[in-house]
């Protein structure tokens, strides 16, 4: 190869790995064609690798299709590119195509191929690829062993993952992290903690993985303790740490740690550099009732996304400021921020609790007409709740009857609750039949007892419900008895964790806030029953 030719290659490689590569890919490609380098597998392998790192694999694929004789180097770059940005099944297709051309894989083929398979979480495919690794004699390579461990942990096959792990003579922090995360992912939290404690070396990923697992498992106190241990060991929190810990602080009501995190986020630059940190701080302050602080943070955020707006709107609703939530949603749309499904869930919930029926109808209609969002079951649920609370029980029923999705038990249960509140016996009986049809395993006798409740309420209790003073969500049942002030014991049955708790509530507003707080904190199936209730 001539000297000038080598110089052209070096210049092309410098361009490929330069600062402006992302914006100059097409120009670089044109340069390759001009100098007849577009048939060089070595140069194209570099080009494809850059495309993969910039999530430009469709462009890389077009170039690859024009190559007449791709070699192992180019195939490996393509497989790696798809392992980074997907679609992951393309890596598998390329591997099959490579073998059909008589090109045998090398040690650089399997590491990205295993990563793609891990992302696909296909157990049968995993077994086949692992068998190929063993049969071709590549199981001894460290990077491939790590890939096999990741493959099995992603499929939840921790027994297989552990066998490969135990066979490894040298284990770096990456493979330990995979085992910790894998055990936590399948619910074996204590085993995950056991592996975490056995680690001689940890990274911030190790700490984040274990703290996150404890938090997701409802072990918030342990998560907070581990977070403090991490700080004592000299590890600096990153974005993932803060986003995990702020909800933990909210659930525990630990304002001090939450405020320390706020201060750290500002001093470290994480608040400025990551929208997710700002969003989590807003959510934290809303959940601990510091609405003014949350709103100041929201206003001062250097950048906002739709999640920022949703968090603030939801926080206003959580703190009984539903009308302000609706106004903020309008402001968001007027400023050109595209709402998402979650936006309309919180907006409709605000309307339901504030009694803004017409505004709720407008939000619901605008989803498809203005924002190209098809309403989902949760949006229909909010509308049924909104209409039912406001006494528009027939309209709520018509909405359920004509909706394009199959209504679930939550929708019929919400309608039944409205029928009980407003004394519509005919629709109550219809809702009961639908509930029994959907949930035949539940007691039919108990459901028809609920119809009798409608008669009892109509005849004896004269129960009245006003907007903002009614049941909170379709998964909560509360009987309001018309007192301005009540002293009551509330039994929470948390069917998610199979636990119960007894709490003393002194006012209707406090009861509303309490139930909202519980529901926002991801307890999805709760029944609230007033055990004793005495007038002031």
C-alpha positions as CSV (number, residue, x, y, z in Angstrom):
1,X,0.0,0.0,0.0
2,X,1.4,3.4,-1.0
3,X,2.4,6.0,1.5
4,X,-0.3,8.5,0.4
5,X,-3.0,5.7,0.7
6,X,-2.0,5.1,4.3
7,X,-2.1,8.8,5.0
8,X,-5.7,8.9,3.7
9,X,-6.6,6.0,5.9
10,X,-5.1,7.7,8.9
11,X,-6.9,10.9,8.1
12,X,-10.3,9.1,7.8
13,X,-9.8,7.3,11.1
14,X,-9.0,10.7,12.8
15,X,-12.3,12.1,11.4
16,X,-14.2,9.0,12.6
17,X,-13.0,9.3,16.2
18,X,-13.1,13.1,16.3
19,X,-15.3,15.5,18.2
20,X,-17.6,16.4,15.3
21,X,-18.1,12.8,14.1
22,X,-21.8,12.7,15.1
23,X,-22.7,15.5,12.8
24,X,-20.3,14.6,10.0
25,X,-21.0,10.9,9.4
26,X,-22.5,11.4,5.9
27,X,-19.5,13.6,4.9
28,X,-17.1,11.0,6.2
29,X,-18.9,8.3,4.3
30,X,-18.7,10.4,1.1
31,X,-15.0,10.8,1.7
32,X,-14.6,7.0,1.9
33,X,-16.4,6.6,-1.4
34,X,-14.4,9.4,-3.0
35,X,-11.1,7.7,-2.1
36,X,-12.4,4.2,-2.8
37,X,-12.2,3.1,0.8
38,X,-15.8,1.9,1.0
39,X,-14.7,-1.7,0.2
40,X,-12.1,-1.8,3.0
41,X,-13.5,-4.0,5.7
42,X,-11.1,-2.5,8.2
43,X,-12.2,1.1,7.6
44,X,-15.9,0.1,7.4
45,X,-15.5,-1.8,10.7
46,X,-14.4,1.4,12.4
47,X,-17.2,3.3,10.7
48,X,-19.8,0.8,11.8
49,X,-18.5,0.9,15.4
50,X,-18.9,4.7,15.4
51,X,-22.5,4.3,14.1
52,X,-23.2,1.9,16.9
53,X,-22.0,4.2,19.6
54,X,-24.1,7.1,18.1
55,X,-27.2,4.9,17.8
56,X,-27.0,5.1,14.0
57,X,-27.3,1.4,13.1
58,X,-29.9,1.8,10.4
59,X,-27.3,3.9,8.5
60,X,-24.6,1.3,9.2
61,X,-26.9,-1.5,8.0
62,X,-27.4,0.3,4.6
63,X,-23.6,0.5,4.2
64,X,-23.1,-3.2,5.3
65,X,-25.6,-4.4,2.7
66,X,-23.5,-2.9,-0.1
67,X,-20.3,-4.8,1.0
68,X,-19.7,-7.8,-1.3
69,X,-17.2,-9.7,0.9
70,X,-17.6,-8.8,4.6
71,X,-15.1,-10.4,6.9
72,X,-15.1,-11.4,10.6
73,X,-14.0,-7.9,11.6
74,X,-16.9,-6.2,9.9
75,X,-19.4,-8.8,11.1
76,X,-18.1,-8.4,14.7
77,X,-18.6,-4.6,14.5
78,X,-22.1,-5.0,13.2
79,X,-23.0,-7.5,15.9
80,X,-21.5,-5.2,18.6
81,X,-23.3,-2.2,17.2
82,X,-26.7,-3.9,17.5
83,X,-25.8,-5.1,21.0
84,X,-25.4,-1.4,22.0
85,X,-28.4,0.2,20.4
86,X,-30.7,-2.6,19.2
87,X,-32.7,-4.1,17.7
88,X,-30.9,-6.9,19.6
89,X,-32.3,-9.7,17.4
90,X,-30.3,-8.3,14.5
91,X,-27.1,-9.5,16.3
92,X,-28.4,-13.0,16.2
93,X,-29.5,-12.8,12.6
94,X,-26.0,-11.5,11.6
95,X,-24.4,-14.4,13.6
96,X,-26.4,-16.9,11.6
97,X,-25.6,-15.1,8.3
98,X,-21.9,-15.1,9.1
99,X,-21.9,-18.9,9.8
100,X,-23.9,-19.5,6.6
101,X,-21.1,-17.7,4.7
102,X,-18.5,-20.0,6.2
103,X,-17.1,-17.3,8.5
104,X,-16.2,-18.7,11.9
105,X,-16.6,-16.6,15.0
106,X,-13.8,-15.5,17.2
107,X,-13.5,-14.4,20.8
108,X,-14.7,-10.9,19.8
109,X,-17.9,-12.2,18.3
110,X,-19.4,-13.8,21.4
111,X,-19.2,-11.0,24.0
112,X,-21.5,-8.6,22.2
113,X,-23.7,-11.5,20.9
114,X,-24.2,-12.7,24.5
115,X,-25.1,-9.1,25.5
116,X,-27.8,-9.0,22.8
117,X,-29.2,-12.3,23.9
118,X,-29.2,-11.1,27.5
119,X,-31.3,-8.1,26.4
120,X,-33.7,-10.4,24.5
121,X,-34.2,-12.6,27.7
122,X,-34.9,-15.7,25.5
123,X,-33.9,-18.7,27.6
124,X,-33.8,-21.2,24.7
125,X,-31.7,-18.9,22.6
126,X,-29.4,-18.4,25.6
127,X,-28.9,-22.1,26.0
128,X,-28.1,-22.5,22.3
129,X,-25.5,-19.6,22.3
130,X,-23.9,-20.9,25.5
131,X,-23.6,-24.4,23.9
132,X,-22.0,-22.8,20.9
133,X,-19.5,-21.0,23.1
134,X,-18.5,-24.2,24.8
135,X,-18.3,-26.3,21.7
136,X,-16.0,-23.8,19.9
137,X,-13.7,-23.6,22.9
138,X,-14.3,-19.9,23.9
139,X,-15.7,-20.5,27.4
140,X,-12.2,-19.8,28.9
141,X,-12.2,-16.1,27.9
142,X,-13.0,-13.8,30.8
143,X,-15.2,-11.4,28.8
144,X,-17.2,-14.3,27.5
145,X,-17.7,-15.8,31.0
146,X,-19.0,-12.5,32.2
147,X,-21.3,-12.4,29.1
148,X,-22.7,-15.9,30.0
149,X,-23.3,-14.8,33.6
150,X,-25.2,-11.8,32.4
151,X,-27.1,-14.0,29.9
152,X,-28.4,-16.3,32.7
153,X,-29.1,-13.5,35.2
154,X,-31.2,-11.7,32.7
155,X,-33.3,-14.8,32.2
156,X,-33.6,-15.3,36.0
157,X,-31.7,-18.6,35.9
158,X,-29.6,-17.9,38.9
159,X,-28.6,-21.5,39.4
160,X,-26.9,-21.6,36.0
161,X,-25.4,-18.1,36.5
162,X,-23.9,-19.2,39.8
163,X,-22.4,-22.4,38.3
164,X,-20.6,-20.3,35.7
165,X,-19.6,-17.7,38.4
166,X,-18.2,-20.4,40.7
167,X,-16.0,-21.8,37.9
168,X,-14.4,-18.4,37.4
169,X,-10.9,-18.1,38.9
170,X,-10.9,-14.3,38.7
171,X,-14.0,-12.3,39.3
172,X,-14.0,-8.6,38.8
173,X,-16.5,-6.1,40.2
174,X,-18.7,-6.3,37.1
175,X,-19.5,-10.0,37.5
176,X,-20.1,-9.6,41.2
177,X,-22.6,-6.7,40.4
178,X,-24.3,-9.0,37.9
179,X,-24.8,-11.7,40.6
180,X,-26.1,-9.1,43.2
181,X,-28.5,-7.6,40.7
182,X,-29.6,-11.0,39.4
183,X,-30.5,-12.4,42.8
184,X,-32.3,-9.2,43.7
185,X,-34.2,-9.2,40.4
186,X,-35.7,-12.7,41.1
187,X,-36.7,-11.6,44.7
188,X,-33.8,-13.3,46.5
189,X,-32.9,-10.1,48.3
190,X,-31.0,-11.7,51.2
191,X,-28.9,-13.8,48.8
192,X,-28.2,-10.6,46.9
193,X,-27.1,-9.0,50.1
194,X,-25.0,-12.0,50.9
195,X,-23.1,-11.6,47.6
196,X,-22.8,-7.9,48.2
197,X,-21.2,-8.4,51.6
198,X,-18.7,-10.9,50.1
199,X,-17.4,-8.4,47.6
200,X,-13.8,-7.3,48.2
201,X,-14.2,-4.4,45.8
202,X,-17.3,-2.4,45.2
203,X,-18.2,0.4,42.8
204,X,-21.0,2.9,43.0
205,X,-23.0,0.6,40.8
206,X,-22.7,-2.1,43.5
207,X,-24.1,0.2,46.2
208,X,-26.9,1.6,43.9
209,X,-28.0,-1.9,42.9
210,X,-28.3,-3.1,46.5
211,X,-29.9,0.1,47.8
212,X,-32.4,0.1,44.9
213,X,-33.3,-3.6,45.5
214,X,-34.0,-2.9,49.2
215,X,-36.1,0.1,48.3
216,X,-38.2,-1.9,45.7
217,X,-38.7,-4.7,48.3
218,X,-40.2,-2.3,50.8
219,X,-37.1,-2.5,53.1
220,X,-36.7,1.3,53.2
221,X,-35.1,1.4,56.7
222,X,-32.4,-1.0,55.5
223,X,-31.9,1.0,52.3
224,X,-31.4,4.2,54.3
225,X,-28.9,2.4,56.6
226,X,-26.9,1.1,53.5
227,X,-26.9,4.6,52.0
228,X,-25.3,5.9,55.2
229,X,-22.8,3.1,55.1
230,X,-21.9,4.0,51.6
231,X,-21.3,7.6,52.5
232,X,-19.1,6.5,55.5
233,X,-17.1,4.3,53.1
234,X,-16.2,7.4,51.1
235,X,-18.4,6.8,48.0
236,X,-19.9,9.8,46.3
237,X,-23.5,9.5,45.4
238,X,-24.4,9.8,41.7
239,X,-27.7,10.6,39.9
240,X,-29.0,7.0,40.4
241,X,-28.3,7.1,44.1
242,X,-30.3,10.3,44.7
243,X,-33.2,9.2,42.5
244,X,-33.4,6.0,44.5
245,X,-33.0,7.5,47.9
246,X,-35.5,10.5,47.7
247,X,-38.6,8.3,47.5
248,X,-37.2,6.3,50.4
249,X,-36.9,9.5,52.4
250,X,-40.4,10.4,51.5
251,X,-41.9,7.1,52.6
252,X,-39.9,7.2,55.9
253,X,-40.7,10.9,56.4
254,X,-37.0,11.6,56.9
255,X,-36.9,15.3,56.0
256,X,-33.3,15.6,57.3
257,X,-31.8,13.2,54.8
258,X,-34.0,14.5,52.0
259,X,-32.7,18.0,52.7
260,X,-29.1,16.8,52.8
261,X,-29.6,15.1,49.4
262,X,-31.0,18.4,48.1
263,X,-28.0,20.3,49.3
264,X,-25.6,17.7,47.9
265,X,-27.4,17.7,44.6
266,X,-26.8,21.4,44.2
267,X,-23.2,21.5,45.4
268,X,-22.2,18.5,43.2
269,X,-23.9,19.8,40.1
270,X,-26.2,16.7,39.9
271,X,-29.3,19.0,40.2
272,X,-28.1,21.2,37.3
273,X,-27.0,18.3,35.1
274,X,-29.8,15.8,35.5
275,X,-33.5,16.5,35.1
276,X,-34.3,13.3,36.9
277,X,-32.7,14.6,40.2
278,X,-34.8,17.8,40.0
279,X,-38.0,15.7,39.3
280,X,-37.2,13.4,42.3
281,X,-36.7,16.4,44.6
282,X,-40.1,17.9,43.5
283,X,-41.7,14.5,44.2
284,X,-40.0,14.3,47.6
285,X,-41.1,17.7,48.8
286,X,-44.6,17.2,47.6
287,X,-44.9,13.9,49.5
288,X,-43.7,15.3,52.7
289,X,-46.1,18.3,52.4
290,X,-43.5,21.0,51.6
291,X,-45.5,22.2,48.7
292,X,-44.0,25.7,48.6
293,X,-40.4,24.3,48.4
294,X,-41.5,21.9,45.7
295,X,-43.0,24.7,43.7
296,X,-39.9,26.9,44.1
297,X,-37.8,24.1,42.8
298,X,-40.1,23.5,39.9
299,X,-39.9,27.2,38.9
300,X,-36.1,27.3,39.3
301,X,-35.3,24.1,37.4
302,X,-32.8,24.9,34.6
303,X,-34.5,22.4,32.3
304,X,-37.9,20.7,32.6
305,X,-39.4,17.7,30.8
306,X,-42.9,16.3,30.9
307,X,-42.1,14.3,34.0
308,X,-41.3,17.5,35.8
309,X,-44.7,19.0,35.0
310,X,-46.4,15.7,35.9
311,X,-44.6,15.5,39.3
312,X,-45.7,19.0,40.2
313,X,-49.3,18.6,39.0
314,X,-49.5,15.3,41.0
315,X,-48.0,17.0,44.0
316,X,-50.6,19.7,44.0
317,X,-53.3,17.0,43.8
318,X,-51.7,15.1,46.6
319,X,-51.8,18.2,48.8
320,X,-55.4,19.1,48.1
321,X,-54.7,21.8,45.5
322,X,-56.5,20.1,42.6
323,X,-57.6,23.3,40.9
324,X,-54.1,24.6,40.9
325,X,-53.1,21.3,39.4
326,X,-55.6,21.8,36.6
327,X,-54.3,25.3,36.0
328,X,-50.7,24.1,35.9
329,X,-51.7,21.4,33.3
330,X,-53.2,24.1,31.2
331,X,-50.1,26.2,31.5
332,X,-48.0,23.2,30.5
333,X,-50.0,22.6,27.3
334,X,-50.0,26.4,26.5
335,X,-46.2,26.4,26.7
336,X,-46.0,23.7,24.0
337,X,-44.9,20.9,26.3
338,X,-46.4,17.7,24.9
339,X,-48.4,15.8,27.6
340,X,-48.2,12.1,27.9
341,X,-50.5,9.4,29.3
342,X,-49.5,10.1,32.9
343,X,-50.3,13.8,32.5
344,X,-53.9,13.1,31.7
345,X,-54.2,10.6,34.5
346,X,-53.2,13.2,37.1
347,X,-55.2,15.9,35.3
348,X,-58.4,13.8,35.3
349,X,-57.8,12.9,38.9
350,X,-57.5,16.6,39.8
351,X,-60.8,17.2,38.1
352,X,-62.5,14.3,39.9
353,X,-61.4,15.6,43.3
354,X,-62.2,19.2,42.6
355,X,-65.6,18.4,41.0
356,X,-64.6,20.0,37.6
357,X,-66.7,17.7,35.4
358,X,-66.8,19.8,32.2
359,X,-63.0,20.5,32.4
360,X,-62.5,16.7,32.8
361,X,-64.6,16.0,29.8
362,X,-62.5,18.5,27.8
363,X,-59.2,16.9,28.9
364,X,-60.4,13.5,28.0
365,X,-61.6,14.5,24.6
366,X,-58.4,16.4,23.8
367,X,-56.3,13.3,24.4
368,X,-57.0,11.9,20.9
369,X,-58.1,15.0,19.1
370,X,-55.2,17.3,20.1
371,X,-52.4,15.1,21.3
372,X,-52.9,11.8,19.4
373,X,-53.1,9.8,22.6
374,X,-55.5,6.9,22.8
375,X,-57.1,6.8,26.2
376,X,-56.1,3.7,28.2
377,X,-58.0,1.9,31.0
378,X,-56.7,4.2,33.7
379,X,-58.0,7.2,31.8
380,X,-61.4,5.6,31.4
381,X,-61.2,4.8,35.1
382,X,-60.6,8.4,36.0
383,X,-63.5,9.5,33.9
384,X,-65.9,7.0,35.4
385,X,-64.7,8.2,38.8
386,X,-65.2,11.8,37.9
387,X,-68.6,11.4,36.4
388,X,-69.7,9.1,39.3
389,X,-68.6,11.5,42.0
390,X,-70.6,14.3,40.4
391,X,-73.8,12.2,40.1
392,X,-73.5,11.6,36.4
393,X,-73.9,7.9,36.9
394,X,-75.8,7.2,33.7
395,X,-73.1,9.0,31.7
396,X,-70.4,7.0,33.5
397,X,-72.2,3.8,32.6
398,X,-72.6,4.9,28.9
399,X,-68.8,5.6,28.8
400,X,-68.1,2.0,30.1
401,X,-70.6,0.5,27.7
402,X,-69.2,2.3,24.6
403,X,-65.4,2.3,25.3
404,X,-63.3,0.4,22.8
405,X,-61.4,-1.4,25.5
406,X,-62.8,-4.2,27.6
407,X,-63.7,-2.7,31.0
408,X,-62.0,-4.3,34.0
409,X,-63.3,-4.9,37.5
410,X,-61.9,-1.6,38.7
411,X,-64.2,0.4,36.4
412,X,-67.3,-1.6,37.4
413,X,-66.3,-1.3,41.0
414,X,-66.0,2.5,40.6
415,X,-69.4,2.6,39.0
416,X,-70.8,0.5,41.9
417,X,-69.3,2.9,44.4
418,X,-71.0,5.8,42.7
419,X,-74.3,3.9,42.6
420,X,-74.1,3.3,46.3
421,X,-73.4,7.0,46.9
422,X,-76.2,8.3,44.7
423,X,-78.8,5.6,45.3
424,X,-79.0,4.1,41.7
425,X,-80.2,0.6,42.6
426,X,-80.7,-0.5,38.9
427,X,-77.2,0.3,37.8
428,X,-75.8,-1.1,41.0
429,X,-77.3,-4.5,40.3
430,X,-75.9,-4.3,36.7
431,X,-72.4,-3.5,38.0
432,X,-72.6,-6.4,40.5
433,X,-73.4,-8.8,37.7
434,X,-70.4,-7.6,35.6
435,X,-68.2,-7.9,38.7
436,X,-69.3,-11.4,39.3
437,X,-68.7,-12.2,35.6
438,X,-65.2,-10.8,35.8
439,X,-64.3,-12.2,39.2
440,X,-66.2,-15.4,39.7
441,X,-63.8,-16.5,42.5
442,X,-65.1,-13.7,44.7
443,X,-68.1,-14.3,46.9
444,X,-71.4,-13.8,45.0
445,X,-73.2,-13.4,48.3
446,X,-70.9,-10.6,49.4
447,X,-71.5,-8.7,46.2
448,X,-75.2,-8.9,46.4
449,X,-74.9,-7.7,50.0
450,X,-73.4,-4.6,48.5
451,X,-76.7,-4.0,46.6
452,X,-78.5,-4.2,49.9
453,X,-76.1,-1.6,51.2
454,X,-77.5,0.8,48.5
455,X,-81.0,0.2,49.9
456,X,-79.8,0.7,53.5
457,X,-77.9,3.9,52.7
458,X,-80.9,5.3,50.8
459,X,-83.3,4.5,53.6
460,X,-81.4,5.1,56.8
461,X,-78.1,7.0,56.5
462,X,-79.0,9.7,54.0
463,X,-75.3,9.9,53.0
464,X,-74.3,12.9,51.0
465,X,-71.1,13.2,49.1
466,X,-69.6,16.5,47.9
467,X,-66.7,17.0,45.4
468,X,-63.4,16.6,47.3
469,X,-65.0,14.8,50.2
470,X,-65.6,11.3,48.9
471,X,-63.8,8.0,48.4
472,X,-60.2,8.3,47.2
473,X,-59.7,6.1,44.1
474,X,-61.5,3.0,43.1
475,X,-59.4,0.8,45.3
476,X,-60.5,2.5,48.5
477,X,-63.8,2.2,50.3
478,X,-64.7,4.8,52.9
479,X,-68.2,5.4,54.3
480,X,-68.7,9.2,54.9
481,X,-71.4,9.8,57.5
482,X,-71.9,13.6,57.2
483,X,-69.9,14.7,60.2
484,X,-67.8,17.9,59.9
485,X,-65.3,16.3,62.3
486,X,-64.8,12.6,63.1
487,X,-62.7,10.5,65.4
488,X,-62.2,7.1,63.7
489,X,-60.0,4.1,63.6
490,X,-59.0,3.2,60.0
491,X,-57.9,-0.4,59.2
492,X,-55.6,-0.7,56.2
493,X,-55.5,-4.0,54.5
494,X,-52.5,-4.0,52.1
495,X,-53.1,-7.0,49.9
496,X,-49.8,-6.3,48.0
497,X,-47.7,-7.1,51.1
498,X,-50.3,-9.0,53.0
499,X,-50.1,-6.6,56.0
500,X,-52.6,-4.6,58.0
501,X,-52.2,-1.5,60.1
502,X,-54.5,0.4,62.4
503,X,-54.3,4.2,62.5
504,X,-56.3,6.9,64.3
505,X,-57.5,9.7,62.1
506,X,-59.2,12.8,63.6
507,X,-60.6,14.7,60.6
508,X,-62.1,14.0,57.2
509,X,-59.3,16.1,55.6
510,X,-56.7,14.1,57.4
511,X,-58.3,10.9,56.3
512,X,-58.3,12.1,52.7
513,X,-54.6,13.1,52.9
514,X,-53.7,9.8,54.6
515,X,-55.4,7.6,51.9
516,X,-54.0,9.7,49.1
517,X,-50.5,9.4,50.6
518,X,-50.8,5.6,50.8
519,X,-52.1,5.3,47.2
520,X,-49.4,7.5,45.8
521,X,-46.8,5.3,47.5
522,X,-47.5,2.4,45.1
523,X,-49.9,0.4,47.4
524,X,-52.3,-0.7,44.7
525,X,-54.8,-2.8,46.4
526,X,-56.0,-1.3,49.7
527,X,-59.4,-1.6,51.4
528,X,-60.0,1.1,54.0
529,X,-62.7,0.4,56.6
530,X,-63.8,2.8,59.3
531,X,-63.9,0.6,62.4
532,X,-65.3,3.2,64.9
533,X,-66.7,6.6,64.2
534,X,-67.9,9.1,66.8
535,X,-69.2,12.7,66.4
536,X,-67.2,15.4,67.9
